[in-house]
Amino acid sequence: MRRDGIFIAVEVDDQSAADPELARGLTEACPVDIYAQNGGGALEIVEQNLDECVLCRLCLDASPPGAVKVIKLYDDDAVLS
């Protein structure tokens, strides 16, 4: 799954997005509420909050390597690492 804002895009692999524990961890970790859980516990990306991203890396730290990508659209699609 991928959602694009004006400045930031977030991409989460489908298997990780379906994991309720990971979804809960991302939802709790993000200080600007980019992540949420749907009624079934799967991850949702809140599009209207994407450009609030402060590049804190908390979502990257709360997920397995490669499961979440934060893409800086304003920087030739550079991936936050």
Residue pairs with C-beta under 8 A, 6 or more apart in sequence:
1 11
1 12
1 14
1 17
1 43
1 45
2 9
2 10
2 11
2 12
3 9
3 10
3 45
3 47
3 50
4 50
4 73
5 47
5 50
5 51
5 53
5 73
6 51
6 73
7 50
7 51
7 53
7 72
7 73
7 74
8 50
8 51
8 53
8 70
8 71
8 72
8 73
9 50
9 70
9 71
9 73
9 77
10 34
10 45
10 50
10 53
10 59
10 68
10 69
10 70
10 71
11 68
11 69
11 71
12 26
12 43
12 45
12 63
12 67
12 68
12 69
13 66
13 67
16 22
16 43
16 63
16 64
16 67
16 68
17 23
17 42
17 43
18 42
18 43
19 42
19 43
20 37
20 40
20 41
20 42
22 43
22 62
22 63
22 64
22 67
23 35
23 37
23 41
23 42
23 43
24 37
24 41
25 62
25 63
26 35
26 43
26 59
26 62
26 63
26 68
27 33
27 35
27 36
27 37
27 43
28 62
29 35
29 58
29 59
29 61
29 62
30 58
30 59
31 54
31 56
31 58
32 49
32 52
32 53
32 54
33 46
33 49
33 52
34 45
34 46
34 49
34 50
34 52
34 53
34 59
35 43
35 44
35 45
35 46
35 59
36 43
36 44
36 45
36 46
37 43
37 44
38 44
53 70
55 70
55 72
55 80
57 70
57 80
59 68
59 70
60 68
60 70
60 80
60 81
69 79
69 80
70 79
70 80
71 77
71 78
71 79
71 80
72 78
72 79
72 80
